[in-house]
């Protein structure tokens, strides 16, 4: 019984601390340190597609692990990681525009003005596309405050 209560207390502590974890500079899963869900962020630009990265080609940027489908993509990223990393650290761009953070889904993405944006799900991506420029303006204003929390 004590082990069960201890485990429940640990789980509750972790759940309570999740919002604090959400404002890391780069969004990563609670279970691993992979940015963009392990997807190759360079592929969005070069292949116009969401492509899963490989454990064979990895780079670290801002404390997160980025994975790539090829050595060429890793090399491209390493030359300019700030260009290829998703905006708002890979958090949902629409959520940031609304003043909060949520996870970004690497399969729900857009590139606007040569910048990568991820969104929470397909429905949110649809909303995001109704006023992308306006949402980007709001998100750019909100992000520094959210990052500081």
ZATORKE-437781 format. One record per residue: x, y, z of N, C-alpha, C, O, CB in turn; residue number from 1. Coordinates in Angstrom, 3 decimals, always signed. Glycine has a CB too. Example, Ala and Ser with C-alpha at 12.3 -4.5 7.8 and 13.67 -1.06 7.14 Angstrom:
# ZATORKE-437781
> +13.190/-5.690/+7.800/+12.300/-4.500/+7.800/+13.200/-3.300/+7.800/+14.236/-3.319/+8.465/+11.308/-4.473/+9.046/1 $
> +12.850/-2.250/+7.080/+13.670/-1.060/+7.140/+12.900/+0.030/+7.870/+13.409/+1.138/+8.039/+14.084/-0.598/+5.725/2 $
//
This chain:
# ZATORKE-437781
> +0.826/-1.197/+0.000/+0.000/+0.000/+0.000/+0.868/+1.258/+0.000/+0.565/+2.224/-0.700/-0.938/+0.000/+1.210/1 $
> +1.952/+1.245/+0.789/+2.850/+2.400/+0.833/+3.474/+2.679/-0.531/+3.627/+3.833/-0.929/+3.947/+2.175/+1.871/2 $
> +3.834/+1.609/-1.242/+4.444/+1.785/-2.566/+3.440/+2.411/-3.533/+3.811/+3.237/-4.367/+4.949/+0.428/-3.122/3 $
> +2.186/+2.024/-3.422/+1.153/+2.585/-4.294/+0.970/+4.065/-3.998/+0.902/+4.875/-4.922/-0.184/+1.831/-4.116/4 $
> +0.889/+4.432/-2.717/+0.726/+5.836/-2.355/+1.930/+6.666/-2.777/+1.771/+7.790/-3.254/+0.501/+5.971/-0.857/5 $
> +3.129/+6.127/-2.606/+4.341/+6.823/-3.026/+4.337/+7.034/-4.536/+4.691/+8.108/-5.021/+5.591/+6.037/-2.598/6 $
> +3.936/+6.005/-5.270/+3.872/+6.116/-6.728/+2.843/+7.156/-7.160/+3.103/+7.953/-8.061/+3.536/+4.759/-7.349/7 $
> +1.679/+7.148/-6.519/+0.647/+8.136/-6.839/+1.121/+9.554/-6.529/+0.850/+10.478/-7.295/-0.639/+7.834/-6.062/8 $
> +1.816/+9.728/-5.428/+2.336/+11.049/-5.075/+3.343/+11.519/-6.119/+3.345/+12.692/-6.495/+2.987/+11.022/-3.677/9 $
> +4.195/+10.618/-6.588/+5.177/+10.967/-7.614/+4.484/+11.351/-8.918/+4.861/+12.334/-9.556/+6.145/+9.798/-7.854/10 $
> +3.486/+10.590/-9.310/+2.748/+10.880/-10.535/+2.063/+12.243/-10.430/+2.103/+13.028/-11.378/+1.708/+9.775/-10.817/11 $
> +1.438/+12.530/-9.292/+0.777/+13.821/-9.103/+1.790/+14.967/-9.164/+1.508/+16.009/-9.755/+0.027/+13.847/-7.760/12 $
> +2.945/+14.782/-8.567/+3.982/+15.805/-8.616/+4.423/+16.057/-10.045/+4.607/+17.208/-10.440/+5.178/+15.399/-7.760/13 $
> +4.595/+15.009/-10.818/+5.004/+15.161/-12.215/+3.931/+15.864/-13.029/+4.240/+16.729/-13.848/+5.316/+13.800/-12.831/14 $
> +2.683/+15.505/-12.813/+1.586/+16.130/-13.555/+1.505/+17.615/-13.214/+1.317/+18.442/-14.106/+0.239/+15.428/-13.241/15 $
> +1.640/+17.956/-11.960/+1.579/+19.355/-11.541/+2.724/+20.146/-12.168/+2.551/+21.320/-12.494/+1.629/+19.465/-10.004/16 $
> +3.889/+19.524/-12.341/+5.037/+20.246/-12.892/+5.044/+20.301/-14.411/+5.889/+20.991/-14.982/+6.306/+19.611/-12.417/17 $
> +4.133/+19.601/-15.094/+4.119/+19.617/-16.558/+3.990/+21.006/-17.166/+4.705/+21.289/-18.128/+3.002/+18.770/-17.051/18 $
> +3.123/+21.899/-16.670/+3.061/+23.226/-17.280/+4.396/+23.952/-17.239/+4.733/+24.667/-18.182/+2.015/+24.061/-16.592/19 $
> +5.157/+23.785/-16.175/+6.466/+24.423/-16.103/+7.405/+23.843/-17.155/+8.210/+24.571/-17.736/+7.068/+24.257/-14.702/20 $
> +7.311/+22.554/-17.402/+8.161/+21.931/-18.404/+7.800/+22.390/-19.809/+8.648/+22.378/-20.702/+8.062/+20.422/-18.309/21 $
> +6.573/+22.785/-20.010/+6.090/+23.132/-21.346/+6.752/+24.376/-21.908/+6.765/+24.551/-23.126/+4.604/+23.330/-21.317/22 $
> +7.300/+25.245/-21.075/+7.866/+26.477/-21.584/+9.377/+26.396/-21.778/+10.042/+27.431/-21.816/+7.534/+27.605/-20.656/23 $
> +9.926/+25.211/-21.899/+11.321/+25.087/-22.286/+11.483/+25.720/-23.664/+10.524/+25.799/-24.432/+11.784/+23.591/-22.287/24 $
> +12.694/+26.168/-23.973/+12.948/+26.823/-25.262/+12.568/+25.920/-26.429/+12.049/+26.398/-27.437/+14.423/+27.225/-25.375/25 $
> +12.818/+24.629/-26.303/+12.455/+23.666/-27.338/+11.516/+22.647/-26.713/+11.850/+22.036/-25.698/+13.722/+22.972/-27.952/26 $
> +10.342/+22.457/-27.310/+9.399/+21.471/-26.804/+9.919/+20.067/-27.103/+10.252/+19.742/-28.243/+7.997/+21.680/-27.425/27 $
> +9.982/+19.256/-26.073/+10.321/+17.841/-26.223/+9.310/+17.035/-25.435/+8.662/+17.545/-24.521/+11.781/+17.541/-25.741/28 $
> +9.184/+15.792/-25.794/+8.273/+14.913/-25.089/+8.724/+14.741/-23.648/+9.910/+14.851/-23.336/+8.181/+13.556/-25.789/29 $
> +7.783/+14.477/-22.793/+8.086/+14.182/-21.389/+8.960/+12.932/-21.283/+9.713/+12.782/-20.320/+6.781/+13.995/-20.577/30 $
> +8.866/+12.044/-22.257/+9.539/+10.747/-22.181/+10.895/+10.705/-22.877/+11.680/+9.788/-22.635/+8.659/+9.701/-22.771/31 $
> +11.188/+11.685/-23.742/+12.497/+11.724/-24.387/+12.857/+13.172/-24.666/+12.064/+14.074/-24.393/+12.508/+10.886/-25.700/32 $
> +14.015/+13.398/-25.193/+14.499/+14.750/-25.422/+14.485/+15.108/-26.907/+15.271/+15.944/-27.353/+15.903/+14.904/-24.860/33 $
> +13.596/+14.477/-27.670/+13.545/+14.705/-29.110/+12.721/+15.934/-29.458/+11.566/+16.060/-29.050/+12.977/+13.489/-29.813/34 $
> +13.324/+16.827/-30.211/+12.602/+17.983/-30.731/+11.770/+17.539/-31.922/+12.124/+16.581/-32.610/+13.579/+19.128/-31.131/35 $
> +10.681/+18.223/-32.163/+9.789/+17.963/-33.308/+9.396/+16.491/-33.390/+9.238/+15.945/-34.482/+10.465/+18.391/-34.619/36 $
> +9.241/+15.867/-32.257/+8.793/+14.474/-32.222/+9.710/+13.514/-32.952/+9.280/+12.435/-33.359/+7.429/+14.373/-32.802/37 $
> +10.981/+13.896/-33.124/+11.924/+13.041/-33.835/+11.868/+13.203/-35.351/+12.551/+12.479/-36.075/+11.669/+11.612/-33.481/38 $
> +11.063/+14.142/-35.835/+10.965/+14.386/-37.276/+12.139/+15.250/-37.742/+12.699/+16.032/-36.973/+9.615/+15.071/-37.626/39 $
> +12.492/+15.094/-38.994/+13.593/+15.817/-39.629/+13.115/+17.217/-39.998/+12.334/+17.379/-40.936/+14.114/+15.057/-40.890/40 $
> +13.582/+18.236/-39.262/+13.102/+19.596/-39.511/+13.605/+20.168/-40.836/+12.974/+21.066/-41.393/+13.525/+20.503/-38.379/41 $
> +14.705/+19.675/-41.339/+15.217/+20.146/-42.632/+14.317/+19.657/-43.769/+14.136/+20.364/-44.761/+16.675/+19.660/-42.852/42 $
> +13.759/+18.469/-43.633/+12.916/+17.887/-44.683/+11.687/+18.738/-44.977/+11.208/+18.753/-46.111/+12.480/+16.489/-44.286/43 $
> +11.172/+19.440/-43.986/+10.028/+20.320/-44.245/+10.378/+21.331/-45.341/+9.548/+21.657/-46.189/+9.598/+21.057/-42.945/44 $
> +11.607/+21.814/-45.307/+12.058/+22.824/-46.249/+12.494/+22.219/-47.588/+12.205/+22.771/-48.649/+13.198/+23.612/-45.644/45 $
> +13.190/+21.086/-47.527/+13.774/+20.523/-48.750/+12.855/+19.556/-49.482/+12.944/+19.416/-50.702/+15.051/+19.823/-48.418/46 $
> +11.969/+18.886/-48.740/+11.093/+17.880/-49.348/+9.616/+18.255/-49.261/+8.755/+17.552/-49.790/+11.313/+16.539/-48.684/47 $
> +9.335/+19.367/-48.589/+7.960/+19.808/-48.395/+7.112/+18.678/-47.813/+5.981/+18.435/-48.235/+7.360/+20.299/-49.722/48 $
> +7.705/+17.995/-46.825/+7.033/+16.839/-46.224/+7.510/+16.643/-44.790/+8.615/+17.042/-44.423/+7.292/+15.561/-47.056/49 $
> +6.647/+16.018/-43.987/+7.014/+15.593/-42.638/+7.676/+14.226/-42.762/+7.029/+13.243/-43.123/+5.760/+15.543/-41.676/50 $
> +8.972/+14.174/-42.460/+9.761/+12.954/-42.623/+10.372/+12.592/-41.270/+10.996/+13.435/-40.625/+10.876/+13.138/-43.714/51 $
> +10.197/+11.362/-40.847/+10.780/+10.948/-39.575/+12.294/+10.918/-39.663/+12.868/+10.490/-40.665/+10.249/+9.577/-39.159/52 $
> +12.931/+11.382/-38.594/+14.379/+11.350/-38.510/+14.869/+9.980/-38.084/+14.081/+9.090/-37.763/+14.878/+12.409/-37.544/53 $
> +16.172/+9.828/-38.087/+16.802/+8.566/-37.726/+17.695/+8.767/-36.512/+18.293/+9.827/-36.329/+17.613/+7.999/-38.908/54 $
> +17.770/+7.756/-35.705/+18.663/+7.773/-34.547/+20.125/+7.831/-34.985/+21.001/+8.127/-34.173/+18.423/+6.538/-33.668/55 $
> +20.395/+7.552/-36.257/+21.768/+7.557/-36.779/+22.289/+8.960/-37.054/+23.501/+9.162/-37.135/+21.840/+6.739/-38.047/56 $
> +21.390/+9.935/-37.200/+21.792/+11.297/-37.539/+21.146/+12.262/-36.556/+19.969/+12.600/-36.686/+21.400/+11.652/-39.002/57 $
> +21.930/+12.705/-35.566/+21.388/+13.539/-34.496/+22.277/+14.755/-34.258/+23.489/+14.711/-34.466/+21.242/+12.726/-33.202/58 $
> +21.649/+15.834/-33.821/+22.356/+17.033/-33.380/+21.662/+17.565/-32.142/+20.468/+17.341/-31.944/+22.404/+18.114/-34.502/59 $
> +22.406/+18.264/-31.319/+21.803/+18.909/-30.159/+21.752/+20.403/-30.404/+22.710/+21.004/-30.891/+22.591/+18.588/-28.861/60 $
> +20.622/+20.991/-30.059/+20.448/+22.434/-30.185/+19.550/+22.901/-29.054/+18.461/+22.361/-28.856/+19.851/+22.820/-31.576/61 $
> +19.999/+23.899/-28.317/+19.268/+24.449/-27.174/+18.810/+23.354/-26.206/+17.711/+23.409/-25.654/+18.061/+25.246/-27.662/62 $
> +19.675/+22.367/-26.018/+19.412/+21.307/-25.056/+18.495/+20.201/-25.532/+18.176/+19.291/-24.766/+18.843/+21.891/-23.856/63 $
> +18.064/+20.259/-26.784/+17.164/+19.237/-27.326/+17.866/+18.466/-28.441/+18.776/+18.973/-29.096/+15.853/+19.879/-27.853/64 $
> +17.420/+17.238/-28.634/+17.978/+16.389/-29.685/+17.125/+16.474/-30.945/+15.926/+16.200/-30.917/+18.079/+14.929/-29.205/65 $
> +17.754/+16.852/-32.039/+17.105/+16.881/-33.347/+17.596/+15.679/-34.134/+18.789/+15.377/-34.133/+17.400/+18.218/-34.110/66 $
> +16.682/+14.993/-34.807/+17.036/+13.823/-35.611/+16.778/+14.122/-37.085/+15.913/+14.928/-37.431/+16.230/+12.571/-35.157/67 $
> +17.547/+13.455/-37.945/+17.475/+13.722/-39.381/+17.431/+12.425/-40.167/+17.906/+11.386/-39.710/+18.663/+14.571/-39.834/68 $
> +16.857/+12.504/-41.351/+16.732/+11.334/-42.213/+18.036/+11.023/-42.938/+18.218/+9.912/-43.436/+15.618/+11.545/-43.223/69 $
> +18.949/+11.998/-43.001/+20.202/+11.784/-43.725/+21.318/+12.626/-43.120/+21.073/+13.582/-42.383/+20.031/+12.118/-45.218/70 $
> +22.533/+12.253/-43.447/+23.696/+13.032/-43.013/+23.669/+14.415/-43.660/+24.059/+15.399/-43.032/+25.014/+12.294/-43.365/71 $
> +23.218/+14.496/-44.895/+23.124/+15.790/-45.578/+22.197/+16.740/-44.829/+22.506/+17.925/-44.697/+22.629/+15.601/-47.017/72 $
> +21.070/+16.241/-44.338/+20.143/+17.094/-43.592/+20.744/+17.507/-42.254/+20.566/+18.647/-41.824/+18.807/+16.371/-43.369/73 $
> +21.448/+16.604/-41.595/+22.117/+16.938/-40.335/+23.139/+18.044/-40.564/+23.215/+18.996/-39.788/+22.800/+15.690/-39.727/74 $
> +23.917/+17.918/-41.621/+24.942/+18.912/-41.953/+24.307/+20.267/-42.249/+24.814/+21.302/-41.816/+25.778/+18.444/-43.158/75 $
> +23.209/+20.260/-42.980/+22.483/+21.495/-43.294/+21.988/+22.149/-42.013/+22.142/+23.358/-41.835/+21.296/+21.211/-44.245/76 $
> +21.399/+21.367/-41.124/+20.906/+21.886/-39.847/+22.052/+22.458/-39.021/+21.943/+23.561/-38.486/+20.183/+20.782/-39.059/77 $
> +23.134/+21.723/-38.914/+24.267/+22.151/-38.086/+24.836/+23.489/-38.545/+25.372/+24.240/-37.731/+25.363/+21.093/-38.108/78 $
> +24.728/+23.796/-39.829/+25.242/+25.052/-40.362/+24.386/+26.249/-39.943/+24.886/+27.373/-39.896/+25.318/+24.978/-41.875/79 $
> +23.095/+26.023/-39.637/+22.187/+27.124/-39.282/+20.972/+26.589/-38.524/+19.854/+26.641/-39.037/+21.731/+27.888/-40.552/80 $
> +21.181/+26.077/-37.307/+20.062/+25.445/-36.587/+18.905/+26.393/-36.298/+17.754/+25.958/-36.298/+20.556/+24.871/-35.291/81 $
> +19.169/+27.659/-36.053/+18.088/+28.605/-35.749/+17.137/+28.756/-36.937/+15.946/+29.006/-36.751/+18.670/+29.979/-35.364/82 $
> +17.650/+28.606/-38.135/+16.803/+28.715/-39.324/+15.836/+27.533/-39.435/+14.674/+27.717/-39.798/+17.670/+28.801/-40.585/83 $
> +16.304/+26.333/-39.129/+15.500/+25.128/-39.344/+14.652/+24.718/-38.150/+13.641/+24.037/-38.322/+16.391/+23.999/-39.708/84 $
> +15.038/+25.113/-36.956/+14.264/+24.751/-35.766/+12.883/+25.398/-35.859/+12.766/+26.528/-36.333/+15.000/+25.196/-34.457/85 $
> +11.852/+24.710/-35.419/+10.507/+25.294/-35.492/+10.380/+26.531/-34.612/+11.025/+26.642/-33.569/+9.460/+24.263/-35.083/86 $
> +9.549/+27.441/-35.047/+9.290/+28.654/-34.281/+8.634/+28.286/-32.953/+7.941/+27.275/-32.836/+8.394/+29.636/-35.083/87 $
> +8.874/+29.133/-31.963/+8.320/+28.952/-30.618/+8.741/+27.598/-30.044/+8.016/+26.980/-29.265/+6.778/+29.066/-30.646/88 $
> +9.925/+27.162/-30.450/+10.496/+25.936/-29.905/+9.734/+24.677/-30.266/+9.949/+23.630/-29.655/+10.576/+26.042/-28.439/89 $
> +8.845/+24.761/-31.251/+8.057/+23.591/-31.625/+6.766/+23.451/-30.840/+6.033/+22.476/-31.008/+8.873/+22.360/-31.447/90 $
> +6.484/+24.432/-29.976/+5.177/+24.462/-29.317/+4.137/+24.825/-30.375/+4.483/+25.370/-31.423/+5.156/+25.490/-28.112/91 $
> +2.892/+24.533/-30.113/+1.816/+24.875/-31.045/+1.803/+26.385/-31.282/+1.630/+27.170/-30.350/+0.439/+24.394/-30.501/92 $
> +1.985/+26.775/-32.531/+2.054/+28.193/-32.877/+0.738/+28.914/-32.576/+0.743/+30.054/-32.110/+2.410/+28.357/-34.352/93 $
> -0.382/+28.248/-32.842/-1.677/+28.867/-32.558/-1.835/+29.086/-31.048/-2.277/+30.155/-30.627/-2.835/+27.986/-33.104/94 $
> -1.487/+28.111/-30.246/-1.599/+28.255/-28.789/-0.771/+29.441/-28.311/-1.235/+30.232/-27.490/-1.142/+26.960/-28.073/95 $
> +0.438/+29.568/-28.814/+1.292/+30.698/-28.425/+0.612/+32.013/-28.813/+0.681/+32.991/-28.067/+2.696/+30.589/-29.096/96 $
> -0.037/+32.039/-29.967/-0.737/+33.269/-30.382/-1.877/+33.615/-29.429/-2.270/+34.777/-29.321/-1.285/+33.115/-31.808/97 $
> -2.402/+32.616/-28.746/-3.504/+32.815/-27.805/-3.030/+33.008/-26.365/-3.842/+33.186/-25.457/-4.447/+31.641/-27.870/98 $
> -1.702/+32.970/-26.161/-1.138/+33.273/-24.849/-0.877/+32.076/-23.965/-0.703/+32.242/-22.757/-2.030/+34.183/-24.143/99 $
> -0.843/+30.888/-24.511/-0.516/+29.702/-23.719/+0.332/+28.759/-24.566/+0.509/+28.982/-25.764/-1.809/+28.987/-23.216/100 $
> +0.850/+27.710/-23.945/+1.657/+26.744/-24.677/+0.943/+25.401/-24.738/+0.226/+25.013/-23.816/+3.040/+26.587/-24.026/101 $
> +1.155/+24.714/-25.829/+0.660/+23.353/-26.030/+1.677/+22.661/-26.930/+2.471/+23.318/-27.604/-0.804/+23.332/-26.665/102 $
> +1.647/+21.361/-26.934/+2.592/+20.625/-27.765/+2.306/+20.853/-29.242/+1.163/+21.074/-29.645/+2.540/+19.131/-27.442/103 $
> +3.355/+20.796/-30.029/+3.215/+20.877/-31.474/+3.279/+19.485/-32.075/+4.109/+18.673/-31.669/+4.300/+21.778/-32.081/104 $
> +2.421/+19.203/-33.030/+2.407/+17.918/-33.724/+3.234/+18.072/-34.998/+2.898/+18.899/-35.845/+0.935/+17.449/-34.048/105 $
> +4.312/+17.293/-35.155/+5.170/+17.465/-36.329/+4.493/+17.131/-37.656/+5.054/+17.411/-38.715/+6.385/+16.616/-36.179/106 $
> +3.309/+16.543/-37.619/+2.591/+16.270/-38.864/+1.586/+17.376/-39.209/+0.913/+17.308/-40.237/+1.870/+14.933/-38.762/107 $
> +1.489/+18.388/-38.350/+0.591/+19.526/-38.569/+1.455/+20.785/-38.647/+1.699/+21.445/-37.636/-0.496/+19.644/-37.419/108 $
> +1.902/+21.101/-39.822/+2.934/+22.116/-39.983/+2.657/+23.033/-41.166/+1.897/+22.703/-42.077/+4.283/+21.460/-40.149/109 $
> +3.300/+24.193/-41.118/+3.317/+25.119/-42.246/+4.676/+25.809/-42.262/+5.347/+25.925/-41.237/+2.147/+26.165/-42.151/110 $
> +5.057/+26.256/-43.434/+6.220/+27.127/-43.564/+5.704/+28.450/-44.090/+5.038/+28.510/-45.123/+7.327/+26.510/-44.511/111 $
> +6.025/+29.517/-43.358/+5.615/+30.866/-43.735/+6.860/+31.743/-43.678/+7.557/+31.782/-42.664/+4.471/+31.418/-42.791/112 $
> +7.129/+32.439/-44.766/+8.308/+33.309/-44.836/+9.578/+32.563/-44.410/+10.409/+33.095/-43.673/+8.104/+34.551/-43.950/113 $
> +9.708/+31.339/-44.881/+10.882/+30.494/-44.656/+11.088/+30.141/-43.180/+12.219/+29.940/-42.736/+12.117/+31.189/-45.187/114 $
> +9.988/+30.068/-42.425/+10.026/+29.658/-41.019/+9.027/+28.531/-40.820/+7.940/+28.539/-41.398/+9.713/+30.858/-40.064/115 $
> +9.408/+27.560/-39.994/+8.591/+26.386/-39.718/+7.727/+26.609/-38.480/+8.215/+27.034/-37.433/+9.477/+25.148/-39.533/116 $
> +6.429/+26.313/-38.619/+5.474/+26.409/-37.516/+4.770/+25.066/-37.356/+4.334/+24.465/-38.338/+4.440/+27.553/-37.764/117 $
> +4.659/+24.598/-36.113/+3.914/+23.376/-35.811/+2.637/+23.755/-35.075/+2.589/+24.774/-34.385/+4.773/+22.380/-34.963/118 $
> +1.612/+22.940/-35.223/+0.356/+23.145/-34.511/-0.069/+21.866/-33.800/+0.433/+20.778/-34.084/-0.744/+23.609/-35.479/119 $
> -0.999/+22.022/-32.878/-1.403/+20.944/-31.980/-2.059/+19.760/-32.695/-1.733/+18.607/-32.412/-2.348/+21.483/-30.951/120 $
> -2.971/+20.037/-33.610/-3.647/+18.969/-34.348/-4.204/+19.541/-35.647/-4.014/+20.721/-35.942/-4.785/+18.325/-33.494/121 $
> -4.882/+18.715/-36.411/-5.390/+19.129/-37.721/-6.424/+20.244/-37.606/-6.428/+21.165/-38.422/-5.997/+17.938/-38.449/122 $
> -7.297/+20.175/-36.610/-8.305/+21.217/-36.421/-7.663/+22.565/-36.099/-8.077/+23.602/-36.617/-9.272/+20.820/-35.306/123 $
> -6.658/+22.536/-35.246/-5.964/+23.771/-34.891/-5.212/+24.308/-36.112/-5.185/+25.518/-36.337/-4.986/+23.533/-33.706/124 $
> -4.610/+23.429/-36.892/-3.929/+23.855/-38.113/-4.909/+24.552/-39.058/-4.559/+25.556/-39.678/-3.273/+22.648/-38.816/125 $
> -6.115/+24.036/-39.172/-7.137/+24.658/-40.011/-7.450/+26.069/-39.510/-7.551/+27.001/-40.308/-8.419/+23.797/-40.031/126 $
> -7.602/+26.227/-38.207/-7.840/+27.553/-37.620/-6.643/+28.458/-37.875/-6.811/+29.613/-38.265/-8.115/+27.442/-36.100/127 $
> -5.449/+27.948/-37.659/-4.202/+28.696/-37.875/-4.164/+29.274/-39.292/-3.732/+30.409/-39.491/-2.970/+27.783/-37.633/128 $
> -4.600/+28.515/-40.243/-4.530/+28.945/-41.642/-5.571/+30.008/-42.004/-5.503/+30.585/-43.089/-4.704/+27.751/-42.544/129 $
> -6.538/+30.276/-41.109/-7.538/+31.307/-41.406/-6.955/+32.716/-41.294/-7.459/+33.642/-41.929/-8.732/+31.167/-40.463/130 $
> -5.902/+32.886/-40.498/-5.266/+34.196/-40.343/-3.823/+34.009/-39.889/-3.417/+34.518/-38.845/-6.047/+35.079/-39.329/131 $
> -3.070/+33.285/-40.675/-1.700/+32.945/-40.285/-0.882/+34.183/-39.932/-0.221/+34.204/-38.894/-1.012/+32.178/-41.405/132 $
> -0.916/+35.203/-40.765/-0.119/+36.410/-40.505/-0.513/+37.057/-39.175/+0.352/+37.479/-38.407/-0.291/+37.422/-41.653/133 $
> -1.803/+37.133/-38.911/-2.271/+37.713/-37.652/-1.863/+36.880/-36.449/-1.449/+37.418/-35.423/-3.775/+37.865/-37.675/134 $
> -1.982/+35.565/-36.581/-1.594/+34.685/-35.476/-0.079/+34.734/-35.231/+0.367/+34.673/-34.085/-2.035/+33.238/-35.768/135 $
> +0.701/+34.844/-36.299/+2.158/+34.954/-36.128/+2.496/+36.246/-35.386/+3.340/+36.248/-34.490/+2.884/+34.914/-37.506/136 $
> +1.850/+37.323/-35.753/+2.098/+38.601/-35.071/+1.806/+38.484/-33.576/+2.603/+38.924/-32.748/+1.239/+39.722/-35.693/137 $
> +0.671/+37.896/-33.238/+0.325/+37.703/-31.817/+1.308/+36.769/-31.125/+1.753/+37.046/-30.011/-1.099/+37.144/-31.683/138 $
> +1.647/+35.670/-31.777/+2.563/+34.695/-31.176/+3.940/+35.306/-30.943/+4.561/+35.063/-29.908/+2.686/+33.454/-32.069/139 $
> +4.418/+36.099/-31.901/+5.714/+36.772/-31.730/+5.710/+37.689/-30.512/+6.719/+37.822/-29.819/+6.066/+37.577/-32.986/140 $
> +4.571/+38.318/-30.261/+4.447/+39.192/-29.082/+4.377/+38.373/-27.792/+4.950/+38.763/-26.775/+3.195/+40.087/-29.204/141 $
> +3.674/+37.236/-27.835/+3.445/+36.438/-26.624/+4.633/+35.567/-26.231/+4.861/+35.332/-25.044/+2.242/+35.565/-26.817/142 $
> +5.387/+35.089/-27.211/+6.406/+34.077/-26.936/+7.437/+34.483/-25.887/+7.728/+33.673/-25.006/+7.111/+33.741/-28.197/143 $
> +8.009/+35.692/-25.928/+9.009/+36.008/-24.892/+8.457/+35.884/-23.478/+9.153/+35.396/-22.587/+9.540/+37.413/-25.098/144 $
> +7.225/+36.315/-23.257/+6.613/+36.201/-21.928/+6.350/+34.774/-21.525/+6.529/+34.412/-20.362/+5.328/+36.968/-21.883/145 $
> +5.925/+33.952/-22.479/+5.663/+32.546/-22.183/+6.957/+31.803/-21.894/+6.997/+30.926/-21.030/+4.924/+31.883/-23.346/146 $
> +7.998/+32.150/-22.607/+9.290/+31.510/-22.406/+9.863/+31.849/-21.039/+10.561/+31.037/-20.431/+10.265/+31.926/-23.501/147 $
> +9.566/+33.055/-20.555/+10.095/+33.498/-19.266/+9.376/+32.873/-18.085/+9.897/+32.891/-16.970/+10.010/+34.990/-19.166/148 $
> +8.173/+32.314/-18.308/+7.391/+31.750/-17.197/+8.023/+30.492/-16.645/+7.492/+29.894/-15.709/+5.972/+31.449/-17.646/149 $
//
